[in-house]
Amino acid sequence: MDKNTRDLEPEIERDFSQKMSYGSYLGLEDLLAAQHPVSKPEHHDEMLFIIQHQTSELWLKLVLHELRAVRARLMADDLRTAMKGIARIKHIQRSLTEQWSVLATLTPSEYAEFRGDLGASSGFQSYQYRAVEFLLGNKNAGMIEVFAADPQAQALLEELLGQTSIYDEFIRALHRMGYTLAPDLLERDVTQAHVFDESLMQVFRHVYENPAENWDIYEACEELVDLEDNFQLWRFRHLLTVQRTIGMKRGTGGSSGAGFLKRALDLTFFPELYAVRTEIGQR
């Protein structure tokens, strides 16, 4: 009679007393012990809430890792490797966006059972999210004040505030490739958010109207648009999940909640890459 089991192959390792195991390599003992519900009595759905946000932070850590590598590759004029990094980030963004559907299973009445126990803690205080925004070009020095009680987070954001974004480095790479760019674009105050520049949009218009002669740049522009589209989808899905769970209540961290998130949809990292679409085909 057949049995519905698999025999272990003799070569499979069994003794890890002196060897590195899967769990030790990943630090699973610490990782799986890092969920500390605060509701009393502990509410069943708080575990979902904690793990949702912890996994988001792990993905954001990887996005930061990849964005820093993209920036370095652009500085080295290695455009193709930089775009390989963007391609990976796009897959990470997809995972980040899709997991909002898990949190959306938390109903308003379920969340109300433990929301009051969260105090002033809020996703608004995610320094890694702010770091990603800074690396993409959405600089806002005012955000750094939120992390006064976390010197390590504050130091990271201050460092990134003073560095070029990946868009700055893309623009500088274009200059080194021979594209004519306004000096103000190359010498701008990088602690400020990038704002629309007509001359840069005209450079992109030339690229889009002559793709065969500018293929690498043409393709890179579309990768950056994909990156921003994905970021906006994440923002929008976040907004919908908040509206679904708490309606128009004020956020636990003091923000206006859904209203504050809705205004973020008006922010853009690469404005010229969207504006150029209106110009293509116009005489």
N, C-alpha and C positions, 0 to 999 in steps of 0.2 A: 504494500500500500504506500503510495507517495505521501511524503510529509511536506507540509507547507512552510518549511524553514530552509535556511541556507547553512551549510556547514562552514565554519571558519577555515580558510586556507591555512595550512601550517606555517606559511611564511609571514602571516600577519603578526605585527608586533603586539605583545600583550603586557610586557613589563616595562613601565615607564618610571621606575624608581630612580634610575640613573640617566634617563633620556628626556629630551624635550618632547612634550606631547602637544596635541592640538590646543588643549585648554591652556597650558602654560604659555605657549607661543602667543596666543591671543589675549592673555590676561583675563580669562573668563571668570576667575574667582572674584576679581575686583569688579569687572564689568557687570556681572549678573547680580552683584550685591549692591549696586549703585542706585537702586530704586527705593526711595524712602517716603512712602505716603505719609501725609501729615494729618489727614482727617481722623477724627476720633468720634465714634468707632470708624475704623478704616472702611472707606467706601469702595466697593468693587471696581468702579470705573476709573478711579484715580490712577491705577496701574497703567491703563491705556493712555491717560493724559501724560504721565511721566515718560513712558517709553516712546510715545510719538515725538516728544520734544527732544529726548536724548538722541534718538536715531537721526533726527534732523540736524542736531549739532555735529554728529559724526560725519554726515554727508557734507555739511558746511566746512568742516575741517579739511576734507578731501578737496573741495572746491577751492579753498584758499591755497592749498598745496599746489594744485594744478595752475591756478591763476598766476601765482608767483613764478612758476616755471614758464608759462606763456610770456609773461613780461620779460623774463631773462632772454628767452629765445628771440623776441622781437628786438631787444637791444643788440643782439648779436646778428641781426639781419637774417635769421633762420626762420623765414616765414612759414615754410611748410611744416616744420616740427611744431611751431607755435599753433598752427591750425589743427594739428593732430591733438594737441592739448585741449583746444576749444571743442573738438568733436567729443572727447571724453566728458568734458564738463556738461555738454548737452544731454548726455545719457544720465548723468547724476541729477541734473535738473528734472528730468522726466520722473525719476524715482521720488524726488522731493515733492513734486506736484501730485503724483498719484497717491501718495500716502495721506493727503488731506482727506481722501475718501474714507479712510479708517477712522479718523477723528470725527468725521461727520456722522458716524453712527452714535455719537454721544448726544443724547437728546437734551433739550433745555432743562427739563425737570431733573435728569440725572446729574448734569453739570452743577445745577444749583445746590445739590446736596453737599458738594465739597468746595465750590468756588470761593466761598468766604474764608476757607482755611488757607488760601494761597497768599493772603496778605497783599503786599504791594508787588509781589513777583509777577513778571510779565515777559512775554516773548519780545517786547520792545527792548528789553535789556540784553538781548543776544549780541554780544560784542563781535562774534564771528560773522553774523549777518551784516553788521555795520562794516566790518573789515572787507567783506565781499563787495559791498556797495562802494567803498572807497577805492578798491582796486579797479572796479569797473568805471569809476569816474564821478560817482555821485558823492562828492565831498561835502561835508557839513560839520564844521568845527564845533558847532553847538552840541552835537551828539556826544562829544567826548566828556562833557560834564556829567552825564548819566553814570559814568564808570569811575567816579572819584573814589569810591570805596574799594575798587579793584585795580591796584596799581599796575599789575601785569597787563590787564586788558587795556587800560588807558595808555600805557606805553606803546602797545601794538598799534592802536588807532592813531596816536600822535606820529608814530613812525610812518604809517601808510599815508597820513594826511600830507606829509611833506614829500612824498615820493610821487613820481609820475604814475598815471593809471595805464592800463593796457591800451587804451585809446590814444593817450599821449604818445606812447611808444610806437604804436602803429603809424601815427601821423609822422613821427620823426623818421621812421623807417622809409616811409614814402618819400620824404625829402632826400634821404641818402640814395634812393633809387633814381632820383632825377626829376621827380614831380615838383612843380613850382608851387610853393606854399608861402603864405604870408609870414613874415618874421614874428608877428604877434602870436601866432599859433605855436611857434617853436620855443618862444621865450616866455610864455604865459605863467602866471602864478598858479602853480599846480596844487596849492592848498584850497583853491576854489573849484567849484563844479564847472565842467566844460559847458559853454553855451554855444548856440548855433553860430556858425561862421559861413557867410555866403561864399567866400573864395574857396573854402574846402569843399562845399557842396558842388561847386563848378568842376573841381578836380574829379570828384566822384561821377559827375555827369559825363565827363570825357571817358572815364573808365567804363561806365555802363553803356555808353553809345558805341564803344569800340572794344567789346569784350575779347575778341580774338587776339588783339595786340596787347591786352592788359590782363591776361587770363588769371595769373596768380593773385593779383590785387582784386580783380572782379570776384573770384571765388572767396577770398578772405573777407571781402565786404559782406557777402551773403552769410558766411559763418558768423560774423558779428551780429548781423540782423537776427539770425536764428537764436543766438545767445540772449539777445534782449527780448525777443518774442517769448522765449521760455521763461525768462525772469518775470515778465509781465503776466504770463499765465499763472505762475506761482503766486504772485501778488493777488491776482483776481480770485484764484481758488481759496486763498487765505481769507480774503474779504467775504466770500460766499459762506465759508465755514463758520466764520465769526457771526455773521448775520443769522445763520441757521441756528446757532447755539445760544447766543445771548441777545439777538436782535440789535437794538440801538443803545444798549447799556454802555456806560463808560467802562473803559478797560481797567483791569486790576492795577496797572502801573500808572494810572492817572490820565491816559490819553482819552480822546473822545470815542475811541473804539472804532466802529465801522467807518465813521466819518473820516477819521485820521487815515485809515487804510485806503479809503477811496481816493483821497488826495494824492497818495503815492502813485496812483496809476497815471498821473499827469507828468511824472518825472521820466526823463529819458537819458540814456547813456550816450547814444550815438545819433544825435538829431539830424545830422546831414545825410545819414544813410536812409532815413525815412523821407526827408524833404526831397531828395533827388528823384523819388518815384513820381512826384508831381511833374517834374521837369522833363522826364524822358518822353520823347516824341513830340514835344512842343517846339514850335518855331518862334 
